[in-house]
Amino acid sequence: MPCWHGRSTPSVMRTPPLFLHFSVLSVIGVPLLVIAQTLPDERATPQEQPTDTVTVSARRAIEQRFDATGSLVVVDRKDIAALGAFSVVDVLRQLPSVQVTPNGQGGVEIRMRGMEASATQLLIDGQRVSSGKSSLPLDQLPSELIERIEVVRAPTAEFSGATGGTLNIVLRAATVKRETTLQLTNNHVWGQNAGQLYFSQSGPLGTDPVHPKADAASDTPPVKPWTYFVAASRIDYLIGSDTQRQTLSDGRLTSTTDTAGRYRRSESMLLPKVSGRMGASDQLTLRATLSQTEFDGTALASGSLWRDGTPYALNSQDMNDYQRQYLQVAADWTHRFDRSKLDTTLHGARSNYRLNRQGIVQSQGSPNSDYALSDEQRDRQWTLKSKLTGTDSPLLWSTGVELDALSLDALTQNTDTLRGSNRVEMGAKLQRQIIWGQNEWALPGKTTLTGGLRSETMILTSADASVIPERRMHFIQPSLHTRTAIGKDMQWRWNLARVTRNPAVRDLFNRTSPSVGGNSITNPDNAGNPDLRPEVAWSLDTGLDQRLSEQGHLGLNLFVRQLSDTLATLVTPINGRWLQTRANVGEATVWGLEADVKTGLAWAGLGRDWTLSSNASVLQSRMTSGPSEGNRIPGQARYTASVNVAKPLRSTGGLFGGVTLSLTGPTQLNTSAGITGQDHARAALDVYIGRVQPTWGYWRVGVYNIGNARFNRDRHYADGTGEAWQDRSSMALTPRVYLSVGTRFCGAFKPC
């Protein structure tokens, strides 16, 4: 829920920038294995910065952007409140160069700079998370749980690179401020209603901060108490789509279908966190996340199929349900030395996922096809990280190591009355061993230079060598970054790095899974590829950052990526069936220009509290070798843009609200040689309005996807016989209406 007073909730300690959320096992002389909490960047005070660019009154999010090692954009709680977001996805799709594409079953595909979804690294509190169904439901995290979101566009030595970029979602921290939040929401879509509940509480454990001596005039600083934060949410979410599809062969209509998908998804989450000091030099945080997901629904399709000019009725029914359980526990500990500090995190997570799918395809004049699918997956992960950072100089040095162990077990079984049954069982273990270091130097001309090197070894094993042979891979990631002050409120920066993207473990399994239901170019068989090689990219980012009045900012960034062994998905006709597999498809060049601005709107006569947030990106790419040479990277939008105008919520009362327009350009769909097409450009308009009643609470109404923007797609291809086909589809997600009422109490349940 937005803060009524218009600024982020204060915390016991200054919140760190992204690169300090990656605590690692440090090696300086001898290995140190401990458990610790990430703490703030120990840079010097703003006046001591060698770039001499910090304005003390500026917002923390802007200063993080200026001080970061690499290209960083930060969206904090004040920004999230202005966006009127109900979930993380509502925020992500308004970030520079972030492309969020929903599907008819409520999931989303997240791309940075138009590159593949797997080229975007997703982190929660600096910890890698999967975007698959087996992991935390990232897309439906309530916005009230988010402290800030960090968009890391350029890699450094400290974290594993991502050829597209990194999104780090930082969750709320335990704070000394006593606060209780309650929010009830109803969302209305497809003529149905679904309720949502969010509750959180924070404050000190025990008494408020006190002086160790009774003398009120004592100069001894107050003792900081242990603090806590706990949040619980239950979200019922109605999702679905109406899709119209036409298929033509050599210009003749061969089939039409109208599909209505209706689904209900429920997310239950509990997030407890406790933080405090153990003596003068040690800080400990204990945290956990428990999540459970339930999903069920049905897609009904009806249409016609033409054979020799004669139409035949075509009907299908597809029923889905899945359950997911996710548990994560972590302990963070920081120890401060005289001239350095040691941050270490021990993190463990386990998730279980089970999907059941069954359906029937009825075609007049052909036998019915009944099918069923059961897909189970279990993940287990342990991570130990620690990092040693110098604190006696505004010029930072840091070094660390990371040990990571992941085990994956999966079982897929499907049956079909026309093709029989199939069973695929997979199991693998992945180990990562990482060591890294980086240092910062002052150069002439108000410039700092940060150089880093990351070394990573991966070992992949399987109980069955015929499924996946043992693989041992080693990667080196060098990086250089500079910041140069240009006057008081502007800086120029550039970053050069080598980045490696590893294939997903499931893509390496030497197994083929038949499609569930009718095989087609949109529903192909799936095959693993144990010969996949990592994708390697040389990345260059350069740009300008400018502070504006009214705590605003302006950013301009130019990037270039040179890829080799580019990872992509190929769909090809083989023996009369469509087959999808991952492959290395050659070399590519990706480049683009990104701009973002945030400013007040007093100059437009709207008042000092009105804000404008806008961003735009122009994206380009070209395959320079391989089967798609000369084409763009599949799925990359030609441009993305977002404009938000908002009047923030104020505790003093009155109306608040905002409007957001998001644009996504057309994308090319050259997924394989001989297969072309595009997703058409689309726009989404969201509006919300509310009112604060002092001492009581607030209400808010939001309408999302005004105008029912459609996702239109055309695809052209040839089958195994050389016959030309065209596939057209149009998917509508329908407008969605939210109504929320909420309140916040401070202290002993006194209105804030």
C-alpha positions in Angstrom: 0.0 0.0 0.0 1.4 3.5 -0.8 2.8 5.5 2.1 0.4 8.3 2.9 3.1 10.8 3.6 4.6 10.3 0.2 8.1 8.9 1.0 9.5 5.4 1.7 9.0 3.8 5.1 12.1 4.5 7.2 14.3 1.6 8.3 16.8 0.9 11.0 19.6 1.1 8.4 20.2 2.7 5.1 19.0 0.3 2.3 21.8 -0.9 0.0 22.1 -0.7 -3.7 21.7 -3.8 -5.8 25.3 -4.9 -5.9 25.3 -5.2 -2.1 22.4 -7.6 -2.1 24.7 -10.3 -3.4 26.5 -11.5 -0.2 29.2 -14.1 -1.0 31.7 -16.4 0.7 34.9 -14.2 0.8 38.4 -15.2 0.3 41.1 -12.8 1.6 44.0 -14.9 2.7 41.9 -17.9 4.0 38.3 -18.8 3.3 35.7 -17.5 5.7 32.4 -19.4 6.0 29.8 -17.5 8.0 26.2 -16.5 7.8 25.5 -12.7 7.6 23.2 -9.8 6.6 23.8 -7.5 3.7 24.3 -4.0 4.9 24.5 -0.6 3.2 27.2 0.5 0.9 30.1 1.8 3.0 31.0 4.6 0.6 32.0 7.9 2.1 29.5 10.6 2.8 28.0 12.4 -0.2 30.5 15.3 0.1 33.4 12.9 0.0 32.4 11.3 -3.3 35.3 11.7 -5.8 32.8 12.5 -8.6 31.4 15.4 -6.5 27.9 14.9 -7.8 25.6 14.2 -4.8 22.9 16.5 -3.7 22.1 15.8 -0.1 18.3 16.5 -0.5 18.0 14.1 -3.5 16.0 10.9 -3.2 17.8 7.7 -2.3 16.7 6.1 -5.6 18.4 8.8 -7.6 21.6 8.6 -5.6 21.7 4.8 -6.0 21.5 5.3 -9.7 24.4 7.8 -9.6 26.7 5.7 -7.3 26.0 2.2 -8.9 28.8 0.2 -10.5 27.1 -0.3 -13.8 23.9 1.1 -15.4 21.1 1.0 -12.8 17.5 2.3 -12.7 15.7 2.2 -9.3 11.9 2.3 -8.8 11.2 2.8 -5.1 8.0 2.7 -3.0 7.2 6.3 -3.9 7.3 5.5 -7.6 5.3 2.3 -7.1 2.6 4.2 -5.3 2.4 6.8 -8.1 2.0 4.0 -10.7 -1.0 2.7 -8.8 0.3 -0.9 -9.2 -1.5 -3.9 -7.8 1.2 -6.4 -8.6 4.9 -6.6 -9.6 3.9 -7.0 -13.2 2.1 -3.7 -13.2 5.4 -2.1 -12.3 7.7 -4.1 -14.6 5.8 -3.3 -17.8 6.5 0.4 -17.1 10.3 0.1 -16.8 12.8 1.1 -19.5 13.2 -1.6 -22.2 11.2 -4.2 -20.2 8.7 -6.0 -22.4 5.9 -7.9 -20.5 3.7 -10.1 -22.7 0.8 -11.9 -21.0 -0.8 -15.1 -22.2 -4.3 -16.5 -22.1 -3.6 -18.6 -18.9 -2.4 -15.7 -16.8 1.3 -16.1 -17.1 3.7 -13.5 -18.4 6.9 -13.5 -20.4 9.4 -10.9 -19.3 12.1 -9.6 -21.7 14.7 -7.0 -21.3 15.7 -5.2 -24.5 13.6 -7.6 -26.5 15.9 -10.6 -26.0 14.6 -14.0 -24.9 12.9 -14.3 -21.5 15.7 -16.6 -20.3 18.2 -13.8 -21.2 16.6 -11.7 -18.3 17.9 -12.6 -14.9 15.3 -12.4 -12.1 16.3 -11.9 -8.5 14.5 -11.5 -5.3 16.6 -9.9 -2.6 19.6 -10.6 -4.8 18.9 -14.4 -5.0 18.3 -16.1 -8.4 14.7 -17.3 -8.9 13.2 -19.3 -11.7 10.5 -17.8 -13.8 8.9 -21.2 -14.3 5.9 -22.7 -12.5 7.9 -24.4 -9.9 9.3 -21.3 -8.3 7.9 -18.3 -6.5 4.9 -16.7 -8.3 6.9 -13.6 -9.2 4.3 -12.1 -11.4 1.6 -11.9 -8.6 3.7 -10.6 -5.7 1.6 -7.8 -4.1 3.0 -4.4 -4.7 2.7 -3.7 -1.0 5.5 -6.3 -0.4 8.0 -4.4 -2.6 10.5 -2.0 -1.2 12.0 -1.2 -4.6 12.8 -2.8 -8.0 16.3 -2.4 -9.5 16.9 -2.6 -13.2 20.5 -3.6 -13.8 21.4 -3.1 -17.4 25.2 -3.6 -17.3 26.9 -6.5 -15.4 29.7 -6.2 -12.9 32.0 -8.8 -11.4 29.8 -9.4 -8.4 26.8 -11.1 -10.0 26.3 -13.6 -12.7 25.8 -11.8 -16.0 22.6 -11.8 -18.1 22.8 -11.0 -21.8 19.5 -9.1 -21.6 19.7 -7.6 -18.1 18.8 -8.2 -14.5 15.7 -7.3 -12.5 16.1 -7.4 -8.7 13.0 -7.2 -6.6 13.8 -6.1 -3.0 11.2 -7.0 -0.5 10.1 -4.9 2.5 12.5 -4.9 5.5 12.0 -5.1 9.2 11.7 -1.5 10.6 11.6 0.2 14.0 8.4 2.0 13.0 5.3 0.5 14.5 2.9 0.1 11.6 -0.1 -2.1 10.7 -1.5 -2.2 7.2 -4.8 -3.9 6.1 -6.1 -3.8 2.5 -9.1 -5.6 0.9 -9.5 -5.7 -2.8 -12.1 -7.1 -5.2 -11.2 -7.5 -8.9 -14.0 -7.9 -11.4 -13.5 -9.5 -14.9 -15.4 -11.8 -17.2 -18.6 -11.0 -15.1 -17.1 -12.5 -12.0 -15.5 -11.3 -8.8 -12.5 -12.4 -6.8 -11.4 -11.1 -3.5 -7.8 -10.3 -2.3 -6.6 -9.7 1.3 -3.2 -8.1 2.4 -2.1 -7.7 6.0 1.3 -6.5 7.3 2.8 -5.4 10.6 6.2 -4.0 11.5 7.9 -2.6 14.5 10.4 -3.2 17.3 10.4 -6.4 19.3 9.9 -5.3 22.9 10.4 -1.7 23.9 11.2 1.3 21.7 14.9 2.5 21.5 16.2 3.7 24.9 19.5 5.2 26.1 21.6 2.8 28.1 21.8 5.4 30.9 18.9 7.0 32.6 20.4 10.4 32.2 18.5 12.0 29.3 21.4 14.3 28.6 23.7 11.4 27.9 25.6 11.5 24.6 25.5 7.8 24.3 23.4 6.8 21.2 20.2 4.9 21.7 20.3 1.1 21.7 18.6 -0.1 18.5 16.1 -2.8 19.2 15.4 -6.0 17.3 12.7 -5.3 14.7 10.3 -7.4 12.7 8.1 -7.4 9.6 5.4 -9.9 8.8 3.1 -9.9 5.8 0.3 -12.3 4.8 -1.7 -12.2 1.6 -4.4 -14.2 -0.1 -5.0 -13.3 -3.7 -7.8 -14.7 -5.9 -7.1 -13.8 -9.5 -9.5 -14.2 -12.5 -7.7 -14.6 -15.8 -8.5 -15.7 -19.3 -8.8 -14.7 -22.9 -11.0 -14.9 -26.0 -8.9 -15.9 -29.1 -10.0 -16.1 -32.7 -7.7 -18.1 -35.1 -7.7 -18.7 -38.8 -5.5 -21.1 -40.8 -5.0 -20.8 -44.5 -3.2 -23.2 -46.9 -2.0 -21.6 -50.2 -4.5 -18.8 -49.6 -7.5 -21.2 -48.9 -9.2 -21.1 -45.6 -8.7 -24.5 -43.9 -9.9 -23.9 -40.3 -11.3 -21.3 -37.9 -11.7 -21.6 -34.2 -13.0 -19.4 -31.4 -11.5 -20.2 -28.0 -12.7 -18.9 -24.6 -10.3 -19.6 -21.7 -11.5 -19.0 -18.2 -9.2 -19.6 -15.2 -9.0 -18.9 -11.5 -5.7 -18.6 -9.7 -5.2 -18.4 -5.9 -2.0 -17.3 -4.2 -1.4 -17.6 -0.4 1.8 -16.1 1.0 3.4 -15.6 4.4 6.6 -13.5 4.7 8.1 -13.2 8.2 11.4 -11.3 8.8 13.3 -10.4 12.0 16.4 -8.2 12.2 18.7 -6.9 14.9 22.2 -6.4 16.3 24.2 -8.9 18.2 26.7 -6.6 19.8 28.4 -3.5 18.3 29.8 -5.2 15.2 27.2 -7.8 14.2 23.8 -7.6 12.5 21.6 -10.6 11.9 18.4 -11.0 9.8 16.3 -14.1 9.7 13.7 -14.3 6.9 11.4 -16.8 5.2 8.9 -17.0 2.4 6.0 -19.5 2.2 3.8 -19.6 -0.8 1.1 -21.9 -2.2 -0.6 -21.6 -5.6 -3.7 -23.2 -6.9 -4.8 -22.9 -10.5 -7.7 -24.4 -12.4 -9.8 -23.6 -15.5 -11.1 -24.7 -18.9 -10.6 -23.6 -22.4 -13.5 -24.3 -24.8 -13.0 -24.0 -28.6 -15.4 -24.4 -31.4 -15.0 -23.9 -35.1 -14.8 -25.5 -38.6 -12.3 -27.5 -40.5 -12.4 -27.6 -44.3 -11.6 -30.8 -46.3 -11.9 -30.7 -50.1 -14.0 -27.5 -49.7 -16.4 -29.1 -47.3 -16.7 -27.7 -43.7 -16.7 -30.0 -40.7 -17.4 -29.1 -37.1 -14.4 -28.9 -34.8 -14.7 -28.7 -31.0 -12.3 -29.1 -28.2 -12.2 -28.9 -24.4 -9.0 -28.5 -22.4 -9.0 -28.6 -18.6 -6.0 -27.5 -16.5 -5.2 -27.5 -12.8 -1.9 -27.2 -11.0 -0.6 -26.8 -7.4 2.7 -25.4 -6.3 4.3 -25.1 -2.9 7.4 -22.9 -2.3 9.4 -22.5 0.9 12.5 -20.3 1.3 14.5 -19.7 4.4 17.6 -17.5 4.8 19.9 -16.1 7.4 21.9 -12.9 6.7 24.8 -11.8 9.0 27.1 -8.9 8.7 30.3 -8.4 10.8 32.1 -5.1 10.8 35.8 -4.8 11.1 37.8 -1.6 11.6 38.3 -1.0 7.8 35.9 -3.5 6.2 32.8 -5.5 6.6 31.9 -9.1 5.9 28.4 -9.9 4.5 27.3 -13.5 4.3 24.0 -15.2 3.4 22.9 -18.9 3.8 19.8 -19.5 1.7 17.7 -22.6 1.2 14.6 -23.1 -1.0 12.4 -26.0 -2.0 9.5 -26.1 -4.4 7.0 -28.7 -5.6 4.9 -28.4 -8.6 2.2 -30.7 -10.2 0.2 -30.1 -13.3 -2.8 -32.1 -14.5 -4.2 -31.5 -17.9 -6.8 -33.4 -19.8 -9.0 -32.8 -22.8 -10.8 -34.0 -25.9 -10.7 -32.9 -29.5 -13.8 -33.7 -31.6 -13.7 -33.3 -35.4 -16.6 -34.3 -37.6 -15.7 -37.2 -39.8 -12.6 -38.1 -37.7 -12.2 -40.2 -34.5 -12.2 -38.2 -31.2 -8.8 -37.7 -29.5 -8.7 -37.9 -25.7 -5.5 -36.9 -24.0 -4.2 -36.5 -20.5 -0.9 -35.1 -19.1 0.7 -35.2 -15.7 3.8 -33.2 -15.0 5.6 -33.1 -11.7 8.7 -31.2 -10.7 10.7 -30.9 -7.5 13.5 -28.4 -7.0 16.0 -28.1 -4.0 18.5 -25.3 -3.7 21.2 -24.3 -1.2 23.3 -21.2 -1.5 26.2 -19.9 0.6 27.5 -16.4 -0.2 29.9 -14.1 1.5 31.6 -10.8 0.5 34.3 -8.7 2.1 34.1 -4.9 1.4 36.5 -2.1 2.3 34.9 0.7 4.3 37.8 3.1 5.0 37.7 5.0 1.7 35.0 6.3 -0.6 36.8 4.2 -3.3 35.4 0.7 -2.9 37.1 -2.7 -3.1 35.3 -6.0 -2.6 35.8 -9.7 -3.1 33.8 -12.8 -2.5 32.8 -16.3 -3.4 29.6 -18.3 -3.8 28.7 -22.0 -3.4 25.4 -23.1 -5.0 23.8 -26.5 -5.2 20.6 -27.2 -7.1 18.8 -30.6 -7.6 16.0 -31.0 -10.1 13.7 -34.0 -10.5 10.9 -34.1 -13.0 8.4 -36.7 -14.2 6.1 -36.2 -17.3 3.5 -38.7 -18.4 1.0 -38.3 -21.1 -1.5 -40.5 -22.9 -3.5 -40.0 -26.1 -6.1 -42.3 -27.6 -4.5 -41.9 -31.1 -0.8 -42.1 -30.2 -0.6 -44.1 -27.0 1.3 -43.1 -23.9 4.7 -41.6 -23.1 6.8 -41.3 -19.9 9.8 -39.0 -19.5 11.7 -39.0 -16.2 14.5 -36.6 -15.5 16.9 -35.8 -12.7 20.0 -33.7 -12.4 22.3 -31.9 -10.0 24.0 -28.6 -10.7 26.8 -27.1 -8.7 28.3 -23.6 -9.0 31.6 -22.4 -7.6 32.3 -18.7 -8.0 35.0 -16.4 -7.0 35.1 -12.7 -7.9 36.7 -9.4 -7.0 36.5 -5.7 -8.1 38.3 -2.4 -7.2 37.6 1.3 -7.7 40.2 3.9 -8.5 40.1 7.7 -8.8 41.2 9.1 -12.2 41.8 12.7 -13.3 38.8 14.7 -14.4 36.4 13.7 -11.6 36.3 10.1 -12.9 36.2 6.8 -11.1 37.2 3.5 -12.7 35.9 0.1 -11.4 37.6 -3.0 -12.7 36.3 -6.5 -11.9 36.8 -10.2 -12.7 34.4 -13.1 -12.1 35.4 -16.8 -12.4 32.6 -19.3 -12.4 32.7 -23.2 -12.6 29.6 -25.2 -13.2 29.3 -29.0 -12.8 26.2 -30.7 -14.1 25.6 -34.4 -13.4 22.7 -36.9 -13.9 22.2 -40.5 -12.6 21.5 -41.5 -16.2 24.4 -40.5 -18.6 22.1 -41.4 -21.6 19.7 -38.6 -20.5 22.4 -36.0 -20.0 26.2 -36.6 -19.9 28.3 -35.0 -17.1 29.3 -31.5 -18.1 31.9 -29.2 -16.5 32.0 -25.6 -17.7 34.2 -22.7 -16.8 33.5 -19.0 -17.5 35.4 -15.8 -17.1 33.6 -12.5 -16.8 35.7 -9.3 -16.9 34.2 -5.9 -16.6 35.2 -2.2 -16.6 33.0 0.7 -15.5 33.6 4.5 -15.3 31.7 7.4 -13.9 32.6 11.0 -14.8 31.0 14.1 -13.2 29.9 16.8 -15.6 29.0 19.8 -13.5 27.0 19.4 -10.2 24.0 17.3 -11.3 25.2 15.3 -14.4 27.4 12.3 -15.0 28.6 10.3 -17.9 29.3 6.6 -17.5 30.2 3.6 -19.6 30.5 -0.2 -18.9 32.2 -2.9 -20.9 31.8 -6.6 -19.9 31.8 -10.2 -21.2 28.7 -12.1 -20.2 27.8 -15.8 -20.4 24.2 -17.2 -20.4 24.0 -20.9 -19.6 21.3 -23.2 -21.1 18.4 -24.2 -18.8 18.9 -27.6 -17.3 15.7 -29.0 -18.7 16.7 -27.9 -22.2 19.7 -30.3 -22.0 17.8 -33.5 -21.3 18.0 -35.9 -24.2 14.3 -36.7 -24.2 11.3 -36.0 -26.5 7.9 -35.2 -25.2 4.9 -35.4 -27.6 2.6 -32.5 -27.7 -0.6 -32.7 -25.6 -3.6 -32.5 -28.0 -3.3 -31.9 -31.7 0.2 -31.4 -33.0 0.7 -28.0 -34.8 3.1 -25.2 -35.2 1.6 -23.6 -32.1 1.5 -26.9 -30.1 4.6 -28.9 -31.2 6.5 -31.8 -29.7 9.4 -30.8 -27.5 12.9 -32.3 -27.6 16.0 -31.6 -25.4 19.4 -30.9 -26.8 22.4 -32.1 -24.7 24.8 -30.4 -27.2 23.7 -26.9 -26.3 26.6 -24.5 -25.7 26.4 -21.3 -23.5 25.6 -18.0 -25.1 28.4 -15.5 -24.8 28.1 -11.7 -25.2 30.3 -8.7 -25.2 28.3 -5.8 -23.8 28.8 -2.0 -24.0 26.6 0.5 -22.2 27.2 4.2 -22.1 24.9 7.1 -21.1 24.1 10.3 -19.2 22.4 10.7 -15.9 20.9 14.1 -14.9 19.3 15.3 -11.7 16.3 17.6 -12.2 14.5 19.9 -9.8 11.7 18.6 -7.6 13.7 15.4 -7.0 13.4 14.4 -10.6 15.9 12.8 -13.0 16.6 12.3 -16.7 18.6 9.3 -18.1 19.8 8.4 -21.6 21.5 5.1 -22.3 23.0 3.5 -25.5 23.8 -0.2 -25.5 25.3 -2.8 -27.9 25.5 -6.6 -27.4 27.6 -8.8 -29.7 26.4 -12.4 -29.3 28.0 -15.7 -30.2 26.3 -19.2 -29.9 23.0 -17.4 -29.6 20.4 -19.5 -27.8 17.0 -19.7 -29.5 14.0 -22.0 -29.9 13.6 -23.7 -33.3 10.3 -25.1 -34.6 10.6 -27.4 -37.6 8.4 -30.0 -39.4 9.9 -33.5 -39.1 8.2 -36.7 -40.4 4.9 -35.0 -40.6 5.0 -33.5 -37.0 6.1 -30.2 -35.7 9.1 -30.4 -33.3 10.4 -27.6 -30.9 13.9 -27.6 -29.6 16.6 -25.3 -28.2 19.6 -24.6 -30.4 22.7 -22.4 -30.9 21.7 -20.5 -34.0 24.8 -18.3 -34.8 26.0 -14.8 -34.1 23.9 -11.7 -33.5 24.2 -8.0 -32.8 21.7 -6.2 -30.5 21.6 -2.5 -30.0 19.3 0.2 -28.8 18.7 3.6 -27.2 16.9 4.0 -23.9 15.6 7.2 -22.3 13.6 7.8 -19.0 12.5 10.9 -17.2 10.7 11.7 -13.9 9.7 15.3 -13.0 7.1 17.3 -11.3 4.3 19.0 -13.2 4.1 22.3 -11.5 5.2 23.9 -14.7 2.0 22.5 -16.3 -0.2 24.1 -13.7 -1.2 20.8 -12.0 0.4 21.5 -8.6 3.7 20.6 -7.0 2.6 17.0 -6.0 1.7 15.9 -9.6 4.4 13.8 -11.2 5.3 12.7 -14.7 7.2 9.4 -15.3 8.0 8.4 -18.8 10.4 6.1 -20.7 11.0 5.1 -24.3 13.3 2.6 -25.9 14.2 1.9 -29.6 15.5 -1.6 -30.1 17.2 -3.3 -33.0 19.0 -6.6 -33.7 20.4 -8.6 -36.5 21.4 -12.2 -36.9 24.8 -12.2 -38.6 25.0 -15.9 -39.2 23.0 -19.1 -38.9 19.6 -20.1 -40.3 17.9 -16.7 -39.6 20.8 -14.6 -40.9 19.7 -11.1 -41.8 16.6 -11.2 -39.5 15.9 -9.7 -36.1 16.0 -11.7 -32.9 12.5 -13.4 -32.6 10.1 -11.6 -30.3 12.1 -8.4 -30.0 9.8 -5.4 -30.0 10.9 -2.5 -32.2 10.1 0.0 -29.4 8.6 0.2 -26.0 7.3 3.3 -24.2 5.3 4.2 -21.1 3.8 7.5 -19.8 2.4 7.9 -16.3 0.8 11.0 -14.8 -0.1 10.8 -11.2 -1.3 12.7 -8.1 0.0 10.8 -5.1 -1.9 9.6 -2.1 -1.5 12.0 0.9 -2.2 11.3 4.6 -3.8 14.8 4.9 -6.7 13.6 2.8 -8.2 14.3 -0.6 -8.3 12.8 -4.0 -5.4 10.9 -5.7 -5.1 9.0 -8.9 -3.2 8.5 -12.1 -3.2 7.3 -15.7 -0.7 5.1 -17.5 -0.3 4.5 -21.3 2.0 1.7 -22.3 3.1 1.0 -25.9 4.8 -2.1 -27.4 6.0 -2.1 -31.0 5.7 -4.9 -33.5 7.9 -7.9 -33.2 9.3 -10.3 -35.8 8.6 -14.1 -35.4 11.3 -15.7 -37.6 11.6 -18.6 -35.2 13.2 -21.0 -37.8 14.3 -21.0 -41.4 11.1 -20.6 -43.6 9.0 -19.5 -40.7 8.1 -15.8 -40.6 5.5 -13.5 -39.1 5.0 -10.8 -36.5 3.1 -9.7 -33.4 1.4 -6.4 -34.1 2.0 -3.2 -32.1 -0.3 -2.9 -29.1 -1.2 -0.3 -26.5 -2.6 -0.5 -22.9 -4.4 2.2 -21.0 -4.8 2.0 -17.2 -6.6 4.5 -14.9 -7.1 4.7 -11.2 -8.6 7.2 -8.7 -9.1 7.2 -5.0 -9.6 9.3 -1.9 -8.0 9.4 1.6 -10.2 10.0 4.6 -7.9 11.1 7.4 -7.7 8.9 10.5 -9.8 6.2 8.7 -8.3 5.0 5.5 -8.7 5.2 1.8 -10.5 3.7 -1.2 -9.2 3.2 -4.7 -10.8 2.2 -8.0 -8.7 1.1 -11.0 -9.6 0.1 -14.5 -6.9 -1.8 -16.4 -6.7 -2.5 -20.1 -9.2 0.1 -21.1 -10.2 -0.5 -24.7 -9.5 -4.2 -24.5 -6.2 -4.0 -26.5 -5.8 -7.1 -28.6 -2.7 -9.2 -29.2 -2.7 -9.8 -33.0 -0.3 -12.3 -34.6 0.4 -13.4 -38.1 2.6 -16.4 -39.0 3.7 -17.8 -42.4 5.4 -21.2 -42.9 5.7 -24.2 -45.0 5.1 -27.8 -43.9 7.2 -30.9 -44.6 5.7 -31.2 -48.1 6.4 -27.6 -49.0 2.8 -26.4 -48.8 2.5 -22.8 -47.7 0.4 -22.0 -44.7 -0.7 -18.9 -42.9 -1.9 -18.6 -39.3 -3.7 -15.6 -37.9 -4.8 -15.1 -34.3 -6.3 -12.3 -32.2 -6.3 -12.6 -28.4 -8.4 -10.3 -26.1 -7.8 -10.2 -22.4 -10.8 -7.8 -21.6 -10.7 -4.9 -19.2 -10.3 -5.5 -15.5 -11.8 -3.4 -12.6 -10.2 -3.3 -9.1 -11.8 -1.8 -6.0 -9.7 -1.5 -2.9 -10.3 -0.2 0.6 -7.5 0.0 3.1 -6.1 1.5 6.3 -2.9 1.9 8.2 -2.4 2.2 12.0 0.8 3.4 13.7 1.8 2.8 17.3 -1.0 1.3 19.5 -3.4 1.1 16.6 -3.6 4.9 16.2 -4.2 6.2 12.7 -1.1 7.3 11.0 
